[in-house]
Amino acid sequence: MSKYLINTWEPEAPAFWKSEGRGTANRNLWLSIPALALAFAVWMVWSVVVVNLPTIGFKYSTNQLFWLTALPGLSGATLRIFYSFMVPIFGGRKWTTISTASLLIPAIGIGMAVQDTTTGYPTMLILALLCGFGGGNFASSMANISFFFPKAQKGYALGMNAGLGNLGVSAVQFIVPLVITAGVFGSLGGEAQTVTKLGHQSSMWLQNAGFIWVPFITVSAVLAWFGMNDLASAKASFAEQAVIFKRKHNWLMCWLYTGTFGSFIGYSAGFPLLIKTQFPDVNPLQYAFLGPLVGALARVVGGIIADKLGGAKVTVWTFVVMCLAVYGVVQFLPHGGVAGNFTGFFWMFMLLFAGTGVGNASTFRMIPVIFLTERQRAAAGKPKAVQEQAIVDANKEGAAVLGFTSAVAAYGAFFIPKSYGTSIALTGGPDAALWGFVGFYISCIAITWWCYARKNAAMPC
């Protein structure tokens, strides 16, 4: 039997948690966070690469560039559906190692492809799809960490894992513009590309956008293999987990989490190109990383707040703030030949990113509570063994729902950038897409209040 497999895991038992549970859970959490951050970095790397492709000689239209930005979201969301169920089948340690190591494929592929301007557009599309490996990792990572912590600390644990993991989005948009300006890897990294701007020539190593992550991915995969654990109590077949498709709350939370995380990842993917198209005189890479940074840090804070105030109450007010922020963004966009106000646009987007971060945490805080409460209600008054099994079943269902809702929500990484592109193509601006997002947030407010937040809600959380 593997020394990494833990047969007895009872985080809800205070004595067990204090003596050995907390230390083991925290070790797995702190090895999970950098692996997840790297996954997000690889997933979102195209948001930075596409801005630089035209400057080094790639002849792509604006719509083609939006496709390259959006496709990792499409493949990442689809992979999450499968990744959602992998931890109970393979084990958290094994699957974290495998999924992290898989990031080497797109990272190396991008580094090789961008060095040759004759690389075909279909090849670029394939590489964009392969970056979805990074998107898939979130579903399995969150499901895995949810098994390790007690109910009272799930908001903190999931907020830390996701919030600090989400920093990978900000990291890629901050680090890549720096590393592509120098030959970081010397002769091993390939030749520089020549960039001509306003009559001045400079060098760029765009391949570093992919290569820079390779050593970190390798180290993280090795640490996951030798430092993490598999939990015997988390084992479950796909058939056992598939019961979530019959649960009403699974589908309701898919809708709500699309409003929070779907917004965060979609805005992160589309923010640089949206700035470039609406404010051509602004360098988007000077500002783009700040949005995901604000959202990621807000998620950490949001998890703690949701533990104290309740996830549903925080979620309702988060969507209200997001509606107001999108309205503000629209007001500061260019309209009718009149230049927009970038300062106002930028700060409204920062408020919007903060809202998505807090909402990410509060909705994920709701999920374990909903399913634990539901299973405990069903087991109330029955023998102790039945009540204990109800907790185990609730943890399995909750983990599967965490993964599946994140899979559905991740389609935001495709639909938001594509909505911008479609709206601009049809109407000349992104306003129509943004008003559509407001309508969606209003529906989220109604669902959260009626089902979870009002005084006599059937499932208060």
N, C-alpha and C positions, 0 to 999 in steps of 0.2 A: 504493500500500500504506500502511496506517495506521502512523503513527509510534509508536503504542501497542502494536503487535504485535511480539513478540520471537520471531524465527525459530529461534535457537539457544539452548537452555537445558540445561545439563549440571551440575546441582548436585552430583552425585557426583564430579565432577572437581575435585580440590583447587585447582588453579591458577585455574580458571574461577570457583569459588566465592569465592576470596579476592579476585580482581581486580574482579569486577563482580556476581557472583551474590548475595553476602550483602546488599549495599546495596539492590539491587532487590527482593529477597525481603522485607527488613525494611520497606521503604517500602510495599509492598502489604499486609503484615501490619498495619502501624499505621494504614492507612486502612480496612482491613477491620474492625478491632476496634470503633471507634465506630459504624459502620454496623450491626454485629451487635448491639451493646448497645441501640441504638434499636429494632431489630427485636424483641428480647426485651421491651423496655419496652412496646411496643404490644401484643405478644402477651399479656402478663400484666396489662394495665391493668384488665381486668374484675375481677380478684381484689380490687382496691381499690374500684372503682366500686360493685360489688354491696353492699358493706357500708354504703354511704351512700345507696343508692336509697330504702330505707324512710324514712330521716330527712327526705327532702325531698318525700315524698308519694306515692311509687310503691307501689302495693298488690300486692306479689308474695309468694307463699308461700315458705317455706324451700326447698322442692324446686325451685321456679322459679328462685330465686337460685343454687342449685347448678348448674342447667342453664346459666345464663349464665356461670358460672365455668368450666364444663367444655367448652362448645362451642368456644371458641378452640383448645383442645387437639385436639379432633376434626378441625377443618378444617386446623389447622396441620400435624398429622401427615400428613394426606392430601396436602396440597400438597407436603410434603417428598418424597413419592414421585416427583413430577414434577420438583421443583427439583433432586433428586439428579443428574439427567442434563443439566441446563441449561448448566453451565459449559463442558463440552467441545463443546457445540453452538453456543452464542452467544459464548463467551469470558468470562473472569472479570470483566474491567472492565465490559463491556456489561451483563452480567447483574446485577452488584452495583449498578450505577446504576439499572436498571429495577426491581429488587426493593426497593431502598431507597425510591425515589420512590413506589412503590405503597402504602407505609405512610401516606401522606397521606390516603388515602381513609377508612380507619376512624378515624384521629385526628380529622379534621374532622367526620366523621359522628357520632361520640360527642359531641363538643362541642356539636353542634346538637341532638341528640336529647334529652339530659338536661335541657335548659332548659325542656321542656314536659312536665308530668306526665301529659298526655293521650296522649303517644306510646305507640303500641300495643306490646304484648309481642312480636308477630311482628317488628316493626321492630328491637327490641332484640336478638332472636335473630339477625337478619341481620347486625347490626353486630358481634355476638359472633363470628359465623362469619368475617366479613371481617378480624377481628383475626388470623385464621390466616395472613394474609400475613406477619406477623412470625415466626410459627413456621416457615413454609416456608424462610425465608432461611438458617436455620442449616445446612441440608443443603448448599446451594450454596456457602455461605461456607467451610465446612470442606473441601469437595472442592477448592475453588479454592486455598486456602492450602497444602493438602497437595502440590500440584504444585511449589511454589516451593522447598521445603526438602529437604536430603539426609536420608537414612534416619536418620543419627545425631542429627538435630535435629528430627525430626518430632514427637516427644513434647513438646519445648519449644514449637514453633510452634503445634501444635494446642491445647496446654494454654493458651497465652497468648491465642489467638484465642477459644477457647471460654470460658476462665475469666474473662477480662476482659469478653468479650461477655455472659456470664451475669450480670455485674453490672447489666445492664439490668433484671433481675427485681427485684433489691434496690433499684435506683434508683427504679423506679416505685412501690414500696411505701413508700419514704421521702419522695420528692419530692411525689407527688400529695397526701398528707394536708397538706402545707405550702401548696402553691399553690392549693388549693381554699378556703383561708381568706381570700384577698385577691383584689381585682379586678386581677389582673396586667396584663391587656390593656386596662384602662380601658373606655371605651364600646364599643370594638371587640369586646370579649369577651362582651358581653351582660349582662343583669341578674342580680343575685344571687338565690338561693333562700333562703327563710326557714326556719330550723330551730328547732323548739321542743323543749326538753329540760328536764324537771324544772321547768317553769314559766318558764324563761328562753329568750328568743329571741336567735338569732344569725344571721349571714349566711353563706352558702356559695356558692361559684362552682364547682359540680361540673363544669361545661363545661371548666374548665382542665385536667381530667384528660386530655382529648384535645388541646386546643389547645396545651398547653405544649410538645408534641413537634414541632409543625409547623415552626418555624424551624430546629431542629436537623436534622430529616430533610432539609429542603431543602439545607442546607449540606453535609451528608454525601453526598448524591447528586451534588452538583456536584463535590466533591472526588474522589469515586470516578471520575467521568467524565474528569477532567483529570489525575488522579494515579496511577491504577492501570494495569496492563498485561494484555494477552491473550497467552497462550503458544501458539505454533503446535504445539508437541509435545503439547499437551493436547487438541487437536482430536480428536473422535471422534463418530461417529453414535450414535444410540440403539441400533441393532443391535449395534454393536461393544461397547457397554457392557453390553448385556443378557446377556452371557456370565456375569455374576456370579450370575444366577439358577440356574446349573448348579453353582455352587461350594458345597460343603458348609459351608465356613468362613463364608460370607456369612450363612447361616441361624443357625449357632451364635452368631456375634457379634451378630446381631439380638436373640437371647434375652438375652445377657449385657448388652448395652447398654441394653436395656429395664430391666434390674435397676438400672443405675446412673443414666443420664440420665433414663429414664422415671420413676424415683423422684424425682430432683431436681426436675424440672419439675412433676410431679404434686403433690408435697408443697408446692412453692412456690405453686401455684394454689389448693390447698385449705387452706393453713395459716391464713389470716386467718379464714375462715368456721368452721373447726374450733375455733379458740380461742373464737370468739363463741358457738358452740353448747354447748361443754363448760364454759366458764368465763365466764358472762354478765357477771360483775362486772369483767372485764378488758377494757381497750380493745385490740383486736387489732392496730390500726395502730401502736401504740407498739412492738410486738415483731416483727410479721410480716416486716419487711424484713431482720431479722438472720439468719434462716435462709438465704435465698438468698445473702446476702452471705458467710456462712461457706462455703457450698457452692462459690460462684464462686472465692473465694480459695484454697480447698483444691484446686480443679482446677488452678490454676497450679502449686502446690507438687507436686501429684500427677504432673504431666507430667514434672517434673524428676526426681522419685524413680523413676518408671517407666523413664526413660532409663537410670538407673544400676543399678537392681535387676532390671529386667525387668517387663514389663506383667502377665504371668500371675500371678507370685508376689504382686504388690501387689494384684491383683484378688481373689484368693482371700481374703486377710486382710481386705480391705475389706468383703466380703460377710459375713464372720464378725462384724465390728464392727457392721454394719447390723442383723443379727439380734438382737444383744444390745441395741442401742439401741431397736428397736421393742418388745422385751420390756419395757424400762424405761418407755417411753411408756405401755404398757398398764397397768403397775402404778400410775402416777400419775394415771390418769383417774378421774373420778367413778364410783362403783359402788354400786348398791343404796341409793340415797338418801344415801350418804356423800360429802361434797364431796371432789374430787380435790385434788392438790397441784400448783398451777400452776408453782412453781419447779422441781420435779423433772421435770414434763412438758416445760417449756421447755428445760432443759439436755439431756434425752435427745433432744429434737428437734434441738438444735444438734449433738450428736454424730452423729445420723443424717444431717443435712445435710452435715457434714464428710465422712462416709463416701461419700455420693453424689458429692461433688466429686472426691475422690481416685480413686474408681472410674471416673468419667467419663473422666479423663485416662488411667488405666492401660489401660482397654479400648480407647480410641482409639489408644494407643501400640501395642497388639497388632496392629491391623488392617494397617497398612502393612508391618510386619515379616512377618506371615503370608503375604501375597500376594507380596512380594518374594522371600522364601525359596522359596515354591512354584514361582514362575516360574524362578528361578535353578537350582533343582534339575533342572527339566525341560530347561534349556539347558546343563547341565554337560557339558564335553567337546566341545561343538559349536563351530563357528567363532565368531570374535570378534563378527562382525556379528549372529549369532543371539543371543549373550549380551547385546549392547547393546540389541537389540530386546526382549529379555526384561525388561529394566529399565523400558523405556518402557511395555510392556504391563502390567507390575506396577503402575506408578504410576497408569495409567488405571483398572485394576481396583480398586486400593486406594481411589482417590478415589471411585469409584462406590459401593463398599461403605460408605465413611465416610458418604456421603450417605444411602444406603438404610437402613442400620442406624439412623441418627438419625431417619429417617422413621418406622420401626416403633416405635422407643422413645418418640417424641413422643406416641404414643397414651396414655402414662402421664398426660399432662396432662388427658386426658378421664377415664380409668378410675379414677384415684385419688380425685379429688373426687366422682365419681359413686358410687364404692364407699362412701365415707363417707355420702353421702346415702341410699343404699339400705340400708346397715347400720343407720343411725339410724332409718330408717322401719320396718324389719322387727324390730329387736331393742331399739331405744331407745338404742343407743350405737354407737360406731365400732369396737368391739373385734373383731368378726368380720372386718371389712375388714383390720385390722392383722395379725391372725393369718394371713390369706390371704397377705399380703405376706411374712411370715416363711417360709412354705412355698415361695414362689417363690424367695426368696434362697437357701434350702437347695439347690434344684435348680441354681442358678447356681454355687454352690460346687462341686457334684459335676461339672458340665460343665467348668468351668475347670481343676479339678485333673486330671481324667482326660485331657482333650484337649491341655492346654497347659502345665500346671505340674508334673506329676509327673516323676520321674527319667527314665523312658523314654517320655515323651509323643511322639506322632507329629509334632507341630508345636510344639516348645518355643519360647516367646517371652516 
